[in-house]
Amino acid sequence: MERRKVLKLAAAAIAAGGVGAVTLTTAFKPEVKEAADPKNLYFKNRESKWNYTRLDPAITADLAYKAYPHGSCMYGVFSSILTQLAEKVGEPFTSFPVQMMKYGHGGVGGSGTICGTLNGAAAIIGLLSEGKDIRDVLIAEVFRFYENTALPVFNPVQPIFNCEMPTSVAKSFLCHSSATRWVKATDLRINSKERVERCRRLTADIAAKTVNVLNDYYENEFVSNVSDNESMSTCMTCHSKSGKVGNVGGKMNCTSCHTKSLGHEIFGDVHYKFMNKK
């Protein structure tokens, strides 16, 4: 890249004041890729014993909520779906060691990484679908719902802990970020009974969403309408494998963990204009 050109342009923008800087960065702003159009995703027959049959989202949500105390979030989502298939289909679901899914609590063993509800959803989708092109789209549908929706909305008939349940938008797939955002929004503590109840109900929400996605896919009614969030569309224009920087991979909302520095905010697009693509 021609570093001197960038520095000269930056200096000129500073000398010209804020308006000059804004004009400069706007002029050199890279084009953000357009959102993908909605498309149908059709079920492909496969030779497998792991066959799905339609489930009731409301029943699934209730089962997930009740399963939560016995193995937490990942176990709740996965077992609520698998146990129904074991009853309706039989083997091989009957023999599946569902207790293994208890490892996902608290973002995998309490480490705060991927939310256990999403881990469980992805696991059951992976078990019941075949092919990366299908699996990734179905998982993305559940993940984007979790990331962008004010949750929880599930209202149990017989709550384990009865309270007014506030909602929050996670803006992340991570347990740590999602739970912390809810705690900050509610002014409650992370170890409060309300927060535990929030995660129980969130488990029910994601179990229901997962079943809705699976039902639509297996009945050829699934329409993929998942688009990248604004921060990802902007950041990945430069940082994805197809961008000039090419140093980041992922689909999560970038701003849940990262913020732009002042220098990046003002001169990032200018820098991008004159750097060589890797």
N, C-alpha and C positions, 0 to 999 in steps of 0.2 A: 504494500500500500504506500501511497505518497503522503507520508506523515506531515511533511512541511505544508502541503496544501491544506490539510485538515486544520493544522494549527493557525495558519493564516486566516482561514475562513472563520474559525472560532474567535480569533482576536478581533476580526472585523465585526462579527456579530456582537461581541461584548462592547466594542467601541460605539456601535450604532444603538446600543441599548436593548431592552427586552424585546421590543417589537422586531428588531432585526434578527434576534435569536429565534423568535417564533417563526418568522418568515423563512429563515434559513432551514430550520429543521423540517418545516412543512414541505419545502421544495424538494428535499432529499429523502423524504419518508418512503420506505420501501412499501410495495403493494402488499396488503394483507390478503391472504387467499380467501376466496368466497366460500361461504358455507355450502355444504353438500345438500343437494335436493333430497327431499324425502323419497324413500324407495321401499318397495315391498321385499320382504325376505321370506322365501318359500321353504317349507319343510322338505328336506331331502330324505327319502327312505334309505335306511341303512340296515345292515345286518348286525344287530346288537340285541342282547338280552335286556339291556337297560332302557326299556320302553316307557314312555311317559303316557299318562292318561289325565284328562282334564281334572283339575282340582278347584275347590271353592276358595277364593282369596280370603273371605271372611272367616271361614273355618280354619284356614292355615294361619291367619294372623292370631287367632285365639290360641291355637296350639303352640305357636312360637312364644307368645306371651307367657303361657303356663310352663313352657320348657325352660325358660330363662334361668330360674333359680337352680336348676339342676345341671347347668353347664355353661351358662352365660350366653352372649350374643351370637357367636358363630354357631354354636351348638343349637341354639333356639331356631335360627333360620333353617339350617340344614335338616335338623331332625323333624321339624314341622312338615316338611315336604316328603322326606324319605319314609317316615313312618306311615303316612297315608298311602304311598305307593306300595309299601310292603303289604298293607291290608288289601289294596285293590288289585295289585299285580302279582304279589307273592315274590318268589325268587327271581332274580338274585338280590332284590332289595331287602328281603327278610334277614339275610345273613350279613349285611353290610355292618362293619364295626363303627356305628355312628358315634360311639364315645370318643373316638379319635378327634372329633371336631371340637372338643372342649379346650384344646390348646389355643384357640383363637381369642380367648377372652382378653379384654383390655388392650386390643391391638397386638395380639400374639404374645401370650404369656405375660401380659401386663406391660409390654414395652411401648405401647402408644403408637404403633405403626398403623397399618391398614385396619380400619374398623372391622370388627369381627362379623358384623352383619353383612358387609360386602364380601368378606372372605368366604362366608358360608354361601352367599348367593352365587358367587363365581364358582365355587366348588360343585354345587348341584347343577349349575348350567354346564359346567365342563363334563360332568358325568352323563348328562342327558343329551348333549349335542356333539356333533362331529365336524371337524374342520375348523381351522383358525378363522376363516372368513365369516363363518356363522357365529362361532363362539364369541369372538371379540365384539361383534355388533350387539349381541344379546347382553353381554356383560356391561358394555358401555351404556346401554339403556337404563339399567339399574343404577349404575354408578352416577350418571348425570342426574337422575331423580334424587338420589341421596345428596348430591353436592348442591343442588339448586333449589330444593323445596324446603319450605318451613316445616320442620318436623319436631316432635312426633304429633301425629293426628289421630292415631288409634286410641279409642276410648273403651276400655274394658268394662264388661258388664259387672264383673266382680274384681275390682282392682286389688292388687296385692298391697299397694300403699295408695290410699285415696287422697288426692290433692288436686288443686287447680294446676294444670300442666301447661306452662308457657312453651312456645316453640322458638326455634332459631334456624337460620340457614347455615349449614356447615361450611360451605365454600371450600371444601376439602374432602378427600377420601380418608384422611388420617383420624384415628381415634383421638389422639392428643389434641389436635386442632379442633375437631368437631365438638368434643366434650368441653374444652376450654372456652370456646366461643359461646356455648350454651350457658356455662357457669357465669361468664362475664355479662351476658344478656339478662340473666335472672338475679344476679347478685347473691348466688348461693355458692356453697363450697363443693368441691369435687367429691368429697366423701359423704355428702348429704343424702338422706333417704330420697329426696326429690330427684337428685341426679341419677340414682340407681333406678328409680321408677321411670325416668326419662329414657334410659337405655333399654329397659324392658319393653316399653311401648315402641321405641324405635325399631327394636327387633321384630315386632309384629308388623310394622309398616313395611319393612324391607322384605319380609317373608311374603306378604300380600303382593307387593310389586313384582317380586320374582315369579310368582305363580301367574300373575297377569301376563307377563312377558312370555312365559312358557306356553300358556294357553293360546295366546295369539299366534305364536310361532308354529305350534303343532297343528293349528287349525287354519293356517295360511292367511291369517288376518294381521300379521305383524307388519307394521310400517315403521321403518327406521327414520326417526326425525331428530336424531341427536346431532347437535352442532357444537363446535368448540366454543367454550366461553370466551369472552372478549379478551381477557388477559392472555389466554393461551394463543388465540389467533394472532395477537400482536407480537408477543414475545417469540413464539416459534417461527414467525416469519424470518427472523434472523438466526435463532439458536437451534432450530431443528436440523436434521441431517440434510435437508434440501436447502437450508439457508447458508449464508456466507460464513457464519461463525461455526455452525454445525457441531455444537458441543453438548446438546441436551436432548434427551428422549423422554417422552411422557405425554399424558393426556389430562393431567390434573390442573386445576386453577393455579396459576403461578403465584398470584399475589397472596395466597394463604400463607406462604413461607417467605416470599421475596418481595422487596420493594425496590423501586428504581432509585439509584443515587441521583443527586442533583446533576452531576456531570453527565450521567447516562440519559437523564430526562432531557437535557438541553442539547447535548452534542452526539447522542448515540446514533441518530439517523445520518448525521454528517459523516461520522466515522464509518458507518456501514457503506455509504456511497462510494468511498474511495479505497476501501480495503479489498484485497483479492480474495476470491472465494477459495476455500480449502479444497 
